[in-house]
Amino acid sequence: MAHKPVADALALLDRGFERLAIIRGSMDKAIAEQLALLASTVIDSWLPADQLGQPQSWGGMTVWEAAGDPEPVPSIDTEPEREIFRVRAALLEGTGKTDGILYRRLAALLLKRRVFHPIRFAVSYMTLIEPKLKLDRDDVYEAVASAYLDRLAGHHFTSWPARAEAAVKAILSIPGATTPAHVARPPQTVATGLWAMPLSKGLEAWIKARTPSASAVTEATRSVSRFITLLGDMTLADITRPHVTEFRDLIADVPPRSTPTKLAASGLTLRAAIEAYRDVRQAWKDSGRKDAEPEQLAPGTVKKDVGALSQILSVIVEESGTGVNVAEGILIHGYSKKKSRQKKPRLSLTPAMMQKLFDSPLFTGCAGRTPAKRHRAGRYIFQDELYWAFLFGVMSGPRLREIGQIALSDVHSSDMRRTYGDEYEGHCTFVHITGTGAGQSTKTETSERFVVIHDRLIELGFDDYVARCRAAGKTTLFDFNGRSAASFVKTLSNRLKRYIDEAVQDD
Protein backbone atom coordinates (compact mmCIF):
# COMPACT_ATOMS: atom_id res chain seq x y z
CA MET A 1 0.00 0.00 0.00
CA ALA A 2 2.93 2.31 0.70
CA HIS A 3 4.19 1.84 -2.87
CA LYS A 4 0.78 2.30 -4.52
CA PRO A 5 0.72 6.15 -4.68
CA VAL A 6 4.10 6.08 -6.41
CA ALA A 7 3.02 3.36 -8.86
CA ASP A 8 -0.24 5.18 -9.62
CA ALA A 9 1.63 8.45 -10.19
CA LEU A 10 4.09 6.80 -12.60
CA ALA A 11 1.21 5.28 -14.55
CA LEU A 12 -0.49 8.70 -14.72
CA LEU A 13 2.78 10.27 -15.92
CA ASP A 14 2.95 7.76 -18.76
CA ARG A 15 -0.67 8.47 -19.61
CA GLY A 16 0.13 12.18 -19.56
CA PHE A 17 2.92 11.70 -22.09
CA GLU A 18 0.63 9.63 -24.32
CA ARG A 19 -2.04 12.35 -24.18
CA LEU A 20 0.51 15.05 -24.90
CA ALA A 21 1.72 13.06 -27.93
CA ILE A 22 -1.84 13.01 -29.27
CA ILE A 23 -2.23 16.76 -28.68
CA ARG A 24 1.09 17.64 -30.33
CA GLY A 25 0.78 15.10 -33.14
CA SER A 26 3.64 12.78 -32.18
CA MET A 27 5.70 11.63 -29.21
CA ASP A 28 8.77 13.24 -30.77
CA LYS A 29 7.10 16.67 -30.65
CA ALA A 30 5.79 16.09 -27.12
CA ILE A 31 9.26 15.11 -25.82
CA ALA A 32 10.97 17.97 -27.67
CA GLU A 33 8.52 20.44 -26.12
CA GLN A 34 9.18 19.13 -22.62
CA LEU A 35 12.94 19.22 -23.17
CA ALA A 36 12.66 22.85 -24.26
CA LEU A 37 10.60 23.64 -21.15
CA LEU A 38 13.15 21.89 -18.95
CA ALA A 39 16.07 23.69 -20.59
CA SER A 40 14.28 27.02 -20.24
CA THR A 41 13.77 26.34 -16.52
CA VAL A 42 17.48 25.65 -16.07
CA ILE A 43 18.70 28.53 -18.24
CA ASP A 44 16.37 31.00 -16.52
CA SER A 45 17.88 29.99 -13.18
CA TRP A 46 21.21 31.36 -14.40
CA LEU A 47 19.71 34.87 -14.65
CA PRO A 48 19.95 37.45 -11.87
CA ALA A 49 17.12 37.15 -9.35
CA ASP A 50 15.45 40.40 -10.46
CA GLN A 51 14.97 39.04 -13.97
CA LEU A 52 13.10 35.91 -12.89
CA GLY A 53 9.32 35.63 -12.88
CA GLN A 54 8.71 36.41 -16.55
CA PRO A 55 5.62 35.06 -18.37
CA GLN A 56 6.19 32.15 -20.75
CA SER A 57 3.98 30.50 -23.35
CA TRP A 58 3.68 26.73 -23.43
CA GLY A 59 1.24 24.77 -25.55
CA GLY A 60 -0.98 27.76 -26.28
CA MET A 61 -1.24 28.89 -22.64
CA THR A 62 0.66 31.55 -20.73
CA VAL A 63 2.40 30.35 -17.58
CA TRP A 64 3.87 32.80 -15.09
CA GLU A 65 6.92 31.33 -13.40
CA ALA A 66 7.28 32.45 -9.79
CA ALA A 67 10.57 34.13 -8.93
CA GLY A 68 11.43 31.56 -6.25
CA ASP A 69 14.99 30.69 -5.30
CA PRO A 70 17.59 32.69 -7.26
CA GLU A 71 20.15 29.88 -6.91
CA PRO A 72 21.08 28.32 -10.31
CA VAL A 73 19.81 24.80 -10.96
CA PRO A 74 22.77 22.44 -10.33
CA SER A 75 23.84 21.57 -13.86
CA ILE A 76 26.40 23.65 -15.78
CA ASP A 77 28.48 25.41 -13.17
CA THR A 78 30.46 28.20 -14.84
CA GLU A 79 29.35 31.12 -16.97
CA PRO A 80 31.73 30.36 -19.90
CA GLU A 81 30.36 26.83 -20.13
CA ARG A 82 26.81 28.14 -19.89
CA GLU A 83 27.45 30.55 -22.75
CA ILE A 84 28.80 27.71 -24.91
CA PHE A 85 25.67 25.71 -24.10
CA ARG A 86 23.46 28.67 -25.15
CA VAL A 87 25.30 29.03 -28.47
CA ARG A 88 25.07 25.30 -29.21
CA ALA A 89 21.37 25.37 -28.37
CA ALA A 90 20.85 28.31 -30.76
CA LEU A 91 22.48 26.26 -33.53
CA LEU A 92 20.80 22.91 -32.91
CA GLU A 93 17.51 23.53 -31.11
CA GLY A 94 14.31 25.15 -32.39
CA THR A 95 14.94 24.33 -36.05
CA GLY A 96 12.23 21.69 -36.25
CA LYS A 97 14.76 19.18 -37.57
CA THR A 98 16.73 18.03 -34.52
CA ASP A 99 14.82 19.54 -31.60
CA GLY A 100 15.88 17.86 -28.37
CA ILE A 101 19.27 16.68 -29.62
CA LEU A 102 21.21 18.86 -27.12
CA TYR A 103 18.58 19.39 -24.45
CA ARG A 104 18.20 15.68 -23.73
CA ARG A 105 21.86 15.65 -22.69
CA LEU A 106 20.91 18.23 -20.11
CA ALA A 107 18.07 15.98 -18.91
CA ALA A 108 20.57 13.11 -18.58
CA LEU A 109 22.88 15.27 -16.48
CA LEU A 110 20.06 16.34 -14.15
CA LEU A 111 18.98 12.72 -13.75
CA LYS A 112 22.54 11.59 -13.00
CA ARG A 113 22.87 14.26 -10.32
CA ARG A 114 19.32 13.61 -9.06
CA VAL A 115 18.35 17.26 -9.42
CA PHE A 116 14.60 17.04 -8.83
CA HIS A 117 13.17 19.85 -6.70
CA PRO A 118 14.86 22.77 -8.54
CA ILE A 119 13.06 21.71 -11.76
CA ARG A 120 9.63 21.39 -10.20
CA PHE A 121 8.16 23.96 -12.58
CA ALA A 122 8.97 21.78 -15.62
CA VAL A 123 7.86 18.52 -14.00
CA SER A 124 4.59 20.00 -12.73
CA TYR A 125 3.59 20.93 -16.30
CA MET A 126 2.52 17.30 -16.70
CA THR A 127 -0.23 17.89 -14.09
CA LEU A 128 -1.86 20.26 -16.62
CA ILE A 129 -2.02 17.40 -19.13
CA GLU A 130 -3.07 14.74 -16.61
CA PRO A 131 -5.03 16.50 -13.80
CA LYS A 132 -5.22 13.29 -11.73
CA LEU A 133 -1.44 13.41 -11.32
CA LYS A 134 -0.76 14.87 -7.87
CA LEU A 135 2.74 15.83 -6.72
CA ASP A 136 1.97 16.78 -3.11
CA ARG A 137 4.08 13.98 -1.54
CA ASP A 138 7.87 14.14 -1.61
CA ASP A 139 8.32 10.44 -2.42
CA VAL A 140 5.76 10.66 -5.23
CA TYR A 141 7.32 13.83 -6.67
CA GLU A 142 10.85 12.41 -6.63
CA ALA A 143 9.73 9.20 -8.34
CA VAL A 144 7.80 11.17 -10.98
CA ALA A 145 10.67 13.65 -11.51
CA SER A 146 13.12 10.77 -11.95
CA ALA A 147 10.82 9.02 -14.44
CA TYR A 148 10.17 12.34 -16.23
CA LEU A 149 13.89 12.98 -16.75
CA ASP A 150 14.48 9.35 -17.71
CA ARG A 151 11.74 9.56 -20.35
CA LEU A 152 13.21 12.78 -21.80
CA ALA A 153 16.83 11.58 -21.73
CA GLY A 154 16.15 8.14 -23.17
CA HIS A 155 13.62 8.96 -25.91
CA HIS A 156 14.52 7.83 -29.43
CA PHE A 157 13.56 10.50 -31.99
CA THR A 158 12.33 8.90 -35.19
CA SER A 159 11.83 12.30 -36.87
CA TRP A 160 15.52 13.25 -36.85
CA PRO A 161 17.47 12.82 -40.11
CA ALA A 162 19.39 9.56 -40.29
CA ARG A 163 22.61 9.63 -38.22
CA ALA A 164 21.92 13.21 -37.15
CA GLU A 165 23.31 12.64 -33.67
CA ALA A 166 26.49 11.06 -35.00
CA ALA A 167 27.01 14.05 -37.30
CA VAL A 168 27.10 16.58 -34.43
CA LYS A 169 28.32 14.31 -31.64
CA ALA A 170 31.51 16.33 -31.15
CA ILE A 171 29.59 19.41 -29.94
CA LEU A 172 26.89 17.64 -27.90
CA SER A 173 28.90 17.09 -24.74
CA ILE A 174 27.93 18.81 -21.49
CA PRO A 175 30.43 18.85 -18.62
CA GLY A 176 29.55 15.96 -16.31
CA ALA A 177 26.89 14.50 -18.61
CA THR A 178 26.77 11.00 -20.12
CA THR A 179 25.16 9.60 -23.24
CA PRO A 180 21.38 9.37 -22.59
CA ALA A 181 21.16 5.68 -23.46
CA HIS A 182 23.69 4.83 -20.77
CA VAL A 183 22.62 7.11 -17.92
CA ALA A 184 23.54 5.56 -14.55
CA ARG A 185 20.17 5.18 -12.84
CA PRO A 186 20.19 4.96 -9.07
CA PRO A 187 18.45 2.00 -7.41
CA GLN A 188 14.74 2.52 -6.80
CA THR A 189 14.75 0.82 -3.41
CA VAL A 190 16.89 -1.13 -1.00
CA ALA A 191 15.99 -4.58 -2.29
CA THR A 192 15.03 -7.30 0.17
CA GLY A 193 13.52 -10.78 -0.11
CA LEU A 194 12.27 -11.85 -3.52
CA TRP A 195 12.74 -8.33 -4.89
CA ALA A 196 16.51 -8.70 -4.36
CA MET A 197 16.67 -11.41 -7.05
CA PRO A 198 18.05 -10.57 -10.50
CA LEU A 199 15.62 -10.85 -13.39
CA SER A 200 17.14 -14.17 -14.50
CA LYS A 201 16.23 -15.71 -11.13
CA GLY A 202 12.82 -14.05 -11.34
CA LEU A 203 12.21 -16.03 -14.53
CA GLU A 204 13.00 -19.25 -12.66
CA ALA A 205 10.64 -18.25 -9.84
CA TRP A 206 7.84 -17.59 -12.35
CA ILE A 207 8.35 -20.98 -14.04
CA LYS A 208 8.25 -22.73 -10.66
CA ALA A 209 5.15 -20.87 -9.48
CA ARG A 210 3.09 -20.96 -12.68
CA THR A 211 4.35 -24.18 -14.38
CA PRO A 212 3.63 -22.64 -17.80
CA SER A 213 3.56 -24.49 -21.11
CA ALA A 214 6.76 -25.15 -23.02
CA SER A 215 5.98 -22.43 -25.57
CA ALA A 216 5.29 -19.88 -22.81
CA VAL A 217 8.64 -20.72 -21.20
CA THR A 218 10.36 -20.29 -24.57
CA GLU A 219 8.77 -16.89 -25.15
CA ALA A 220 9.49 -15.67 -21.61
CA THR A 221 13.10 -16.87 -21.79
CA ARG A 222 13.56 -15.01 -25.07
CA SER A 223 12.09 -11.84 -23.54
CA VAL A 224 14.29 -11.99 -20.43
CA SER A 225 17.37 -12.73 -22.55
CA ARG A 226 16.68 -9.65 -24.67
CA PHE A 227 16.10 -7.46 -21.61
CA ILE A 228 19.35 -8.62 -20.00
CA THR A 229 21.26 -8.08 -23.25
CA LEU A 230 19.91 -4.54 -23.62
CA LEU A 231 19.64 -3.31 -20.03
CA GLY A 232 21.46 -5.84 -17.87
CA ASP A 233 20.39 -8.53 -15.40
CA MET A 234 18.85 -5.97 -13.07
CA THR A 235 17.62 -6.60 -9.55
CA LEU A 236 13.83 -6.86 -9.73
CA ALA A 237 13.36 -3.96 -7.30
CA ASP A 238 15.48 -1.69 -9.53
CA ILE A 239 13.38 -2.24 -12.68
CA THR A 240 11.29 0.90 -13.22
CA ARG A 241 8.50 1.70 -15.63
CA PRO A 242 10.86 3.82 -17.79
CA HIS A 243 13.12 0.76 -18.07
CA VAL A 244 10.18 -1.27 -19.39
CA THR A 245 9.10 1.43 -21.87
CA GLU A 246 12.71 1.74 -23.08
CA PHE A 247 12.80 -2.03 -23.53
CA ARG A 248 9.50 -1.88 -25.43
CA ASP A 249 10.82 0.81 -27.80
CA LEU A 250 14.08 -1.06 -28.41
CA ILE A 251 12.32 -4.36 -29.11
CA ALA A 252 9.97 -2.65 -31.58
CA ASP A 253 13.03 -1.78 -33.70
CA VAL A 254 14.78 -5.16 -33.64
CA PRO A 255 15.73 -6.01 -37.25
CA PRO A 256 13.31 -8.58 -38.72
CA ARG A 257 14.42 -12.22 -38.65
CA SER A 258 17.49 -11.42 -36.55
CA THR A 259 18.76 -14.23 -34.34
CA PRO A 260 21.60 -14.47 -31.80
CA THR A 261 23.54 -16.54 -34.34
CA LYS A 262 23.17 -13.91 -37.06
CA LEU A 263 24.10 -11.13 -34.63
CA ALA A 264 27.21 -13.01 -33.53
CA ALA A 265 28.22 -13.51 -37.15
CA SER A 266 27.75 -9.80 -37.88
CA GLY A 267 29.85 -8.77 -34.88
CA LEU A 268 27.11 -6.40 -33.66
CA THR A 269 25.52 -6.24 -30.24
CA LEU A 270 21.74 -6.31 -30.13
CA ARG A 271 21.60 -2.61 -29.22
CA ALA A 272 23.98 -1.71 -32.07
CA ALA A 273 21.88 -3.75 -34.52
CA ILE A 274 18.74 -1.94 -33.34
CA GLU A 275 20.36 1.49 -33.75
CA ALA A 276 21.64 0.55 -37.21
CA TYR A 277 18.18 -0.62 -38.28
CA ARG A 278 16.64 2.58 -36.90
CA ASP A 279 18.99 4.48 -39.23
CA VAL A 280 17.78 2.34 -42.14
CA ARG A 281 14.14 3.11 -41.34
CA GLN A 282 14.87 6.81 -40.85
CA ALA A 283 16.79 6.99 -44.14
CA TRP A 284 13.77 5.49 -45.90
CA LYS A 285 11.50 8.13 -44.34
CA ASP A 286 13.86 10.97 -45.22
CA SER A 287 14.19 9.83 -48.82
CA GLY A 288 10.45 10.12 -49.48
CA ARG A 289 10.55 6.85 -51.43
CA LYS A 290 7.29 5.19 -52.40
CA ASP A 291 8.47 1.59 -52.14
CA ALA A 292 7.52 -0.62 -49.20
CA GLU A 293 8.55 0.68 -45.79
CA PRO A 294 11.26 -1.42 -44.08
CA GLU A 295 9.63 -4.06 -41.90
CA GLN A 296 9.11 -3.56 -38.20
CA LEU A 297 8.54 -6.20 -35.55
CA ALA A 298 4.83 -6.99 -35.20
CA PRO A 299 3.15 -5.21 -32.25
CA GLY A 300 1.89 -8.60 -31.07
CA THR A 301 5.48 -9.84 -30.71
CA VAL A 302 6.45 -6.71 -28.76
CA LYS A 303 3.44 -7.28 -26.51
CA LYS A 304 4.60 -10.85 -25.79
CA ASP A 305 8.05 -9.63 -24.73
CA VAL A 306 6.67 -6.92 -22.43
CA GLY A 307 3.93 -9.27 -21.22
CA ALA A 308 6.51 -11.83 -20.12
CA LEU A 309 8.12 -9.23 -17.85
CA SER A 310 4.71 -8.35 -16.44
CA GLN A 311 3.95 -12.00 -15.65
CA ILE A 312 7.26 -12.44 -13.82
CA LEU A 313 6.80 -9.29 -11.74
CA SER A 314 3.18 -10.27 -11.02
CA VAL A 315 4.37 -13.51 -9.40
CA ILE A 316 6.89 -11.61 -7.27
CA VAL A 317 4.17 -9.18 -6.12
CA GLU A 318 1.88 -12.10 -5.20
CA GLU A 319 4.57 -14.18 -3.49
CA SER A 320 6.10 -11.31 -1.51
CA GLY A 321 2.91 -9.39 -0.77
CA THR A 322 4.80 -6.16 -1.50
CA GLY A 323 5.94 -4.04 -4.42
CA VAL A 324 4.42 -2.93 -7.70
CA ASN A 325 4.28 -4.57 -11.13
CA VAL A 326 5.78 -1.72 -13.16
CA ALA A 327 5.34 -3.66 -16.43
CA GLU A 328 1.56 -3.92 -16.08
CA GLY A 329 -0.58 -1.94 -18.52
CA ILE A 330 2.29 -0.78 -20.76
CA LEU A 331 0.91 0.65 -24.01
CA ILE A 332 2.11 -1.23 -27.11
CA HIS A 333 2.14 1.11 -30.10
CA GLY A 334 0.15 -0.29 -33.03
CA TYR A 335 -1.34 -3.18 -31.05
CA SER A 336 -5.10 -3.61 -30.93
CA LYS A 337 -7.46 -6.51 -30.46
CA LYS A 338 -9.80 -4.85 -32.95
CA LYS A 339 -8.97 -6.03 -36.45
CA SER A 340 -10.03 -2.68 -37.93
CA ARG A 341 -7.12 -1.03 -36.09
CA GLN A 342 -4.49 -3.66 -36.90
CA LYS A 343 -1.91 -2.91 -39.57
CA LYS A 344 -1.99 -6.50 -40.84
CA PRO A 345 -5.10 -8.15 -39.38
CA ARG A 346 -5.32 -11.94 -39.44
CA LEU A 347 -8.53 -12.87 -41.17
CA SER A 348 -10.27 -16.19 -41.66
CA LEU A 349 -10.15 -17.85 -45.05
CA THR A 350 -13.06 -16.79 -47.24
CA PRO A 351 -15.42 -19.46 -48.70
CA ALA A 352 -13.66 -19.07 -52.07
CA MET A 353 -10.26 -19.64 -50.42
CA MET A 354 -11.60 -22.70 -48.60
CA GLN A 355 -12.89 -24.13 -51.88
CA LYS A 356 -9.51 -23.48 -53.51
CA LEU A 357 -7.72 -25.19 -50.63
CA PHE A 358 -9.79 -28.38 -50.78
CA ASP A 359 -9.64 -28.44 -54.58
CA SER A 360 -5.82 -28.32 -54.38
CA PRO A 361 -3.50 -31.29 -55.10
CA LEU A 362 -3.11 -32.11 -51.38
CA PHE A 363 -6.67 -33.51 -51.48
CA THR A 364 -7.18 -34.32 -55.16
CA GLY A 365 -3.78 -35.81 -56.04
CA CYS A 366 -0.24 -34.40 -55.90
CA ALA A 367 3.07 -35.12 -57.64
CA GLY A 368 5.00 -36.35 -54.59
CA ARG A 369 5.68 -36.12 -50.86
CA THR A 370 8.25 -33.27 -50.87
CA PRO A 371 6.95 -29.72 -50.18
CA ALA A 372 7.75 -28.67 -53.76
CA LYS A 373 5.59 -31.48 -55.17
CA ARG A 374 2.68 -31.30 -52.71
CA HIS A 375 0.95 -28.44 -54.53
CA ARG A 376 1.56 -29.85 -58.03
CA ALA A 377 -1.07 -32.10 -59.58
CA GLY A 378 -0.29 -35.82 -59.67
CA ARG A 379 -1.59 -39.25 -58.63
CA TYR A 380 -0.66 -39.38 -54.92
CA ILE A 381 -2.63 -38.48 -51.79
CA PHE A 382 -0.60 -38.58 -48.57
CA GLN A 383 -2.71 -38.75 -45.42
CA ASP A 384 -0.28 -37.16 -42.96
CA GLU A 385 -0.33 -34.24 -40.50
CA LEU A 386 -0.74 -31.71 -43.37
CA TYR A 387 -3.74 -33.54 -44.77
CA TRP A 388 -5.54 -34.18 -41.46
CA ALA A 389 -4.77 -30.83 -39.82
CA PHE A 390 -6.70 -28.89 -42.46
CA LEU A 391 -9.62 -31.32 -42.16
CA PHE A 392 -9.63 -31.11 -38.35
CA GLY A 393 -9.62 -27.34 -38.67
CA VAL A 394 -12.66 -27.16 -40.93
CA MET A 395 -14.63 -29.85 -39.07
CA SER A 396 -14.08 -29.06 -35.39
CA GLY A 397 -11.55 -26.24 -35.00
CA PRO A 398 -9.20 -27.56 -32.27
CA ARG A 399 -6.15 -25.47 -31.48
CA LEU A 400 -2.99 -26.15 -33.48
CA ARG A 401 -1.11 -27.21 -30.34
CA GLU A 402 -3.84 -29.77 -29.58
CA ILE A 403 -3.64 -31.18 -33.09
CA GLY A 404 0.11 -31.57 -32.98
CA GLN A 405 0.29 -33.26 -29.56
CA ILE A 406 -2.39 -35.96 -30.02
CA ALA A 407 -1.17 -39.32 -28.74
CA LEU A 408 -2.60 -42.55 -30.15
CA SER A 409 -3.73 -43.41 -26.62
CA ASP A 410 -5.94 -40.27 -26.74
CA VAL A 411 -7.93 -41.66 -29.70
CA HIS A 412 -10.92 -43.77 -28.64
CA SER A 413 -13.90 -45.51 -30.19
CA SER A 414 -17.30 -45.66 -28.49
CA ASP A 415 -20.10 -48.16 -29.13
CA MET A 416 -23.03 -45.73 -29.50
CA ARG A 417 -25.69 -48.25 -28.39
CA ARG A 418 -23.85 -49.23 -25.19
CA THR A 419 -22.96 -45.63 -24.37
CA TYR A 420 -26.16 -43.75 -25.23
CA GLY A 421 -28.98 -46.29 -25.49
CA ASP A 422 -30.79 -48.52 -27.94
CA GLU A 423 -32.00 -45.67 -30.13
CA TYR A 424 -28.38 -45.15 -31.30
CA GLU A 425 -26.24 -47.48 -33.39
CA GLY A 426 -22.74 -47.63 -34.83
CA HIS A 427 -19.46 -46.37 -33.43
CA CYS A 428 -18.09 -42.90 -32.67
CA THR A 429 -14.37 -42.04 -32.86
CA PHE A 430 -13.21 -39.22 -30.61
CA VAL A 431 -10.07 -37.66 -29.18
CA HIS A 432 -9.86 -37.05 -25.43
CA ILE A 433 -7.81 -33.86 -24.98
CA THR A 434 -6.41 -33.72 -21.45
CA GLY A 435 -3.04 -31.96 -21.69
CA THR A 436 -1.63 -34.38 -19.10
CA GLY A 437 0.53 -36.65 -21.27
CA ALA A 438 4.23 -36.24 -22.00
CA GLY A 439 4.79 -33.03 -23.95
CA GLN A 440 1.09 -32.15 -23.76
CA SER A 441 -0.68 -29.06 -22.44
CA THR A 442 -3.96 -27.20 -22.79
CA LYS A 443 -4.56 -23.46 -22.86
CA THR A 444 -6.51 -23.50 -19.59
CA GLU A 445 -7.49 -26.02 -16.91
CA THR A 446 -11.00 -26.12 -18.38
CA SER A 447 -9.78 -26.98 -21.89
CA GLU A 448 -10.02 -30.74 -21.23
CA ARG A 449 -12.72 -32.09 -23.55
CA PHE A 450 -13.78 -34.72 -26.08
CA VAL A 451 -13.45 -33.85 -29.78
CA VAL A 452 -15.61 -36.06 -31.98
CA ILE A 453 -14.12 -37.06 -35.32
CA HIS A 454 -16.65 -36.19 -38.04
CA ASP A 455 -18.22 -39.06 -39.97
CA ARG A 456 -16.84 -37.67 -43.23
CA LEU A 457 -13.29 -37.95 -41.86
CA ILE A 458 -13.96 -41.57 -40.91
CA GLU A 459 -15.11 -42.18 -44.51
CA LEU A 460 -11.87 -40.59 -45.74
CA GLY A 461 -9.90 -43.15 -43.69
CA PHE A 462 -9.07 -41.63 -40.30
CA ASP A 463 -9.69 -44.89 -38.41
CA ASP A 464 -7.54 -46.74 -40.94
CA TYR A 465 -4.75 -44.17 -40.51
CA VAL A 466 -4.82 -44.62 -36.71
CA ALA A 467 -4.72 -48.42 -37.11
CA ARG A 468 -1.67 -48.19 -39.40
CA CYS A 469 0.15 -45.93 -36.90
CA ARG A 470 -0.54 -48.36 -34.05
CA ALA A 471 0.54 -51.33 -36.12
CA ALA A 472 3.81 -49.54 -36.90
CA GLY A 473 4.50 -49.18 -33.15
CA LYS A 474 4.06 -45.42 -33.04
CA THR A 475 2.82 -43.57 -29.96
CA THR A 476 1.75 -40.24 -31.47
CA LEU A 477 -0.70 -39.46 -34.23
CA PHE A 478 1.87 -37.38 -36.14
CA ASP A 479 5.65 -37.51 -36.36
CA PHE A 480 7.61 -34.33 -35.58
CA ASN A 481 11.33 -33.89 -35.17
CA GLY A 482 11.01 -31.20 -32.51
CA ARG A 483 12.32 -31.74 -28.99
CA SER A 484 9.54 -29.75 -27.31
CA ALA A 485 5.91 -28.81 -27.70
CA ALA A 486 6.99 -25.37 -28.89
CA SER A 487 9.11 -26.83 -31.72
CA PHE A 488 6.54 -29.30 -33.03
CA VAL A 489 3.81 -26.64 -33.03
CA LYS A 490 6.15 -24.31 -34.93
CA THR A 491 6.97 -27.10 -37.40
CA LEU A 492 3.31 -27.86 -38.04
CA SER A 493 2.42 -24.16 -38.31
CA ASN A 494 5.18 -23.51 -40.85
CA ARG A 495 4.11 -26.48 -42.99
CA LEU A 496 0.50 -25.31 -43.05
CA LYS A 497 1.46 -21.71 -43.85
CA ARG A 498 3.80 -22.72 -46.68
CA TYR A 499 1.12 -24.85 -48.28
CA ILE A 500 -1.49 -22.07 -48.06
CA ASP A 501 1.01 -19.59 -49.58
CA GLU A 502 1.64 -21.88 -52.52
CA ALA A 503 -1.80 -23.37 -53.15
CA VAL A 504 -4.26 -20.69 -52.00
CA GLN A 505 -2.93 -17.18 -51.46
CA ASP A 506 0.36 -15.65 -50.31
CA ASP A 507 -1.05 -13.23 -47.70
Order of alpha helices (4+ residues) and beta strands (2+ residues): alpha-alpha-beta-beta-alpha-alpha-alpha-alpha-alpha-alpha-alpha-alpha-alpha-alpha-alpha-alpha-alpha-alpha-alpha-alpha-alpha-beta-alpha-beta-beta-alpha-alpha-alpha
